[in-house]
């Protein structure tokens, strides 16, 4: 399932509640995008070809560290 935000029309701006929902969606999306950026920078994803049986273990450690770093 894909969650998308609201879009304002030219003649009708968004109400404050919809703006707040858009900010919430953007903040959640930013955390995921930062985590994948870290994985790409650390070149973790290239090692998945070598360890096909253990991708979740290999990906879980850097994601946990990233979440801890973001939560500070």
N, C-alpha and C positions, 0 to 999 in steps of 0.2 A: 504494500500500500504506500502511496506517495502522498505526503501532506504538502499542499501548496498554500501560499499566503493569499491575501486579498489584494486586488488591484483597483486603484481608484480610476474612475472615468474622468475625462476632461472637465466635464461640467459638475461632477459630484465627487467631492473629496471623501476620504474614508472617515468614519466616525472613530472617536478615541478608542472604543473597545476593539475594533478591528485593527487599529494601529498597534495596540498592545499585543494582540494575538500574533501579528506579523513579527514583532520584536522577539516574542517567545520562540517562534518557529526559527527565526534567524539565529538565535543564540544556540539552540540545540543543533542546528545544521553546522554552525561554525565549529563546535566541539568535534563533531565527526570529521569535518574536513581537515581540521588541524591534526587529528590523530592519523588520518591517512597520509597527510603531508609528512609527518614524522616518520612513518613507515617507509615512505618513498625515499626520504633523505638518508635514512639509516640502511637502505637497500635490503630491508628484511624481505620484501616481496619477491626478490630474485631468488632467494634461498628456498622458496616454496617448491620450486621444480626439483630440488634435491630431496626434500622431506615431505613428500606428498601425504604420508600417513599422519603427520603431526602438525598441520597448519594452525589448528586452534591454539595449541600450546605455544607455538612460535609467535603467533600474533598477540596472544593474550598478555604476555609479559610487557612489551613496549606500550600497549594500550593502557594497562594499569598504571605504569609509570607516568604516562602522559596525563591521565586523569588526576593522579595525585599532584602533579606539577600544576595543572590548571586550577585545582581546588585550593591551592595556597592563597 
